[in-house]
């Protein structure tokens, strides 16, 4: 399944120095040009955890695993402009692309998640990524809980403090 991420999940994993975890999970994911603009704005505002992210973005880096894409075609553009104004441009573009292309959306933004549910778009977020990493044996449960704790130290508001109940066999 193809994945598109808005800024929130990328920001979370970049902030804790774990972008490579997303690469290990998905091998390749997409961001919209609007999300890339939000990342650049973040760099300009002093969010140093974005420094060097271009090395992961194709076509800025030939071996990049994060691929840039744009809203294309009449249907995607019409859907994007009809979305609620409270959504940022990155969220709106990702929602339009995910809906039209049948992709999964990675977001931790509550408004974007609610809109995705209304649009029947499959969604995951930072917690879902950590759970998936445990299920795929990329991380142990202890490691994933550690990274969840680190995310919370960076002001990530999590509904859980332990991933154990979210794992299928628990």
N, C-alpha and C positions, 0 to 999 in steps of 0.2 A: 504494500500500500504506500502511496506517495504522501509525504508529510510536508506541510507548510507551517512555519512558525512565525508568530508575531514577535514583538520585541521582548515581551515579559519573560518567556522561558529562556531565551538566549541570554538576556541580562542576568537572570538568576545564576545560570551555570557559568557564565563568564565571570561574575562577581566572586564566585568561590573557586575559580581556576579549574573548572571541570567541563569546559567545552568538549574535550575529547570524549567524555562519557556520552554526549549526544551523538558524536560521530560513531562510536562503537555501537550504539543502539540502532541508529538509522542508516549508517553508511553515507547517505546523502539526504539532505533536506533542502527545502526551498524557503526563500524569503522574498517578499515583494520589494520592488524598488522603494516603496514608501517606508518599509521597515528599515531598509538600508539607510534611507535619509534620517530616520529617527536615531539610528545608531550613530551616524555622523554628528547629528545634533547633540547627542549625549557626550560624545568625545569633546565637542566644542564647549560643553558645559562643565567639563572636568571629570567625567566618569572614566577614569583611567583603565578600568577593567576591560574596556573595549579596545585598548591599544593592541595593535597587531592583528585584529580580527580580519583584516583584508587578506591575510595569508591563508585564510580558510574559505574565502569567497571566490567562487568561479563566476565570471571570467577574470576577476582581478588577479587571481592566482591560478595558474594552469591546473594545479592539483587540488584546487579547492573542493571541499565536500558540501559546502553551503552554496546552493545555486540561486542566482538572481532570476526572478521572473517578474512579469508585469501583468497588470490587468489588460487583457486583449479581447478584442471582439465586442460587438454591440451588446450582447447579453451580459457579459461580465461588467462592462462599464455601466449599463443601466442598473444592474443590481447594486453596484457599489454606490452610486449616487442616491439610490432609494433607501439606503441604510440610515438608521438614526444618527443625527448630528452629534450626539454625545460620544460616539465612537471616534477614536483617533483614525487618521488616514491609514496607518499601518494595519490596524484591526479591520477596518472596512475593506481594504484591498484583499487581505487574507481571507476574510469571510466570503467575498465575492468569488475569489479564485477557488477556494475549497468547495463551495457549493457547485459551481459550474463544472469543475473538473472531477468532482467526487473524491477529493483529497481529505485527509485527516488534518485537523487544525490543532497545533500546540499553542495554548495560551493559558495564562493564569488570571487574566483580566475577567472579573465577574460579569461586567456588561457584555463583553464579547462572548463569554461562555453561554450566557442566557440567550443572546441573539442566535448563536450557533444551534442551541437546542430548538429554538423556534423554527430554524431553517433545516432541521434534521441533518446537521453536520456533525460527524463524529469528532469528539474533542478529547484531548489529553492535556496534561500540564506537567509541572515540575514533579509533583508527587507521583503521577502516573509514570514518569520517566524513571524515577528511583525504584518504584515497584517493579517495573519491567526489567530494570538492571538486575534486581535480585532474582526474578523469575528466570532470566537468561544466564544466571550465574556469572555475570560481569562484576557484580558487587555481592558481598555477603550482606545479610540483614544488618549486621552491626555497622558495616561501612555505610550502607544506605542511610541508616538512622543517624550516623555521624554527619553525613552531608545534609540531611534534613535539619539537624541542629545548627549547622553552620549557616544554612540558608536563613533560619530564623534569627540568627545573630545579625544578618544583613537586612532585617526588617521584613522578611518574608512572612506573611500571615498564613499560617498553616492551620487547617482544621484538626490536625492530628500532631502528636508529638512522637508517636511510635508507628512505624509502618506495618508491624506484625499483623494487626487485624485486617489489613488490606490485601494480604497475600492469600491466595486461594486455599491453601492447605491448613490455614489457621482459623 
